[in-house]
Amino acid sequence: MAQWNEITTFNEWNQAFQQSEERPVLVMKHSTRCPVSADAWEECKKYTEDQPRSDMDYVIVKVLESREVSDRIAEDLGVKHQSPQTILLKNGKPVWHTSHWHIKKEALEEVLASHLR
């Protein structure tokens, strides 16, 4: 089972971003007060509890609690902020992202298989 690591500081974000040069990183931006985000987060957890890819890292940012970090991610990647949102980083670049009801376990399986060959 893969583990989601929460990032709350710029330093942790910078480490995750740099790590994507060596290993892909899936970023989950989660609003702890939004029911749609709660559903998306459950789908992400289902993915990592089943048979997740072991050749990548998984990070979560709680957007209300770590707003500055969430804003920095949007700025650094050039990906408009949404919540909930998943962003796949590979080689320091966002190669895929989606939000809201499109965040499903099956979609993650399909996207990660196609983008990480």
N, C-alpha and C positions, 0 to 999 in steps of 0.2 A: 504494500500500500504506500502510495506517495503521500507526502506531507505538504500541506500549505503552510508557508511561513509568512507571518504578518510583517509588513514593513511600515514603520511609523516615522522614520527620519530620512533626511536627504542622503545621509551616508549609506543607509540600507538600500535606498533606491539606486544610488550610484553603483553600489556593489552588484545589485541584480542586473542593472543595465550593462555593466562591464562583463558580467558572467555570461550574458547572452552572446558574446563573441565566441565563447567556447561551447556553451550548452544553450539550447533554446530555453526561453523563460515564458511561461504563461502567467499573465498578470490579470487578476480579478479585481475590479473596482466595485466595491459593495457598499450600499447605503443600509445601515443597520435599522433605519426607520421606514423602509419601503417594502411593502409586501411583494412587489414584483422582483426586487433585488433579493429578498429572502428565498423566493422560488429559484432564481438563477443560482444563488449560492448553493442551494441543495443539489441542483443539477451538477455543479462543479464538484461538490463533495462525492456525489454518486460516481462520477468519472474516476476520481482518485481512489475510491474505495473498491472499485471493480478491478480492472486490469489496465492501469494507467501506464503510459510510457515511462520507463525508468531512465531514459537518456535526456531528461530535461528537468527544470526546476519550476516550482509553482509558488507564486506569491500573491498575497491578498492585501489590498489597501482598503481600510474602512474610511470612506470619503468624508464622513462627518467628523470623525475623530482625528483624521490626519489630512485635513483639507489642503494644506500647503504641499504635502507630498503628492496628493492626487493632482493638484494643479501643475506641479512641476513635471509629472509624467506626461500630461497632455502637451505641455510646452516643449519638452525635450523630444517627444515623438512626433509632434505635429498631427496628433489625432485628437479631434474635438472631444472634450469630456462628455461622457454620458454615464449614467448609473442606473442599473448595473451595466458593466461593460467588461468584456474580456479582450485582451490584446496579446497576440503571440509575437514575441521578439526572437529574431534570429540574426546573428552577426550584427548586433547593435541597431537593427532596423525593425519596425513593425511590419510583419508580412501578412497579417490578417487581424481583423478585429470585428466584433459584433456587439450587440447590446440587447437589453430587455428580453423579450420572449424568444429571441433567437438563441439564447444560451441554454442549450440542452445537452445532456450527456451524449446522445447519439451524434449531435453536430460536432461536439468536441472530438469524439473518436474519429469521425470522418475528416475533419480539417487537419488534425494533428497527423493523421496517417498520410494525407496528401502533401502537406507542407514539410514534413520531416522525413524524407526518404533517405 
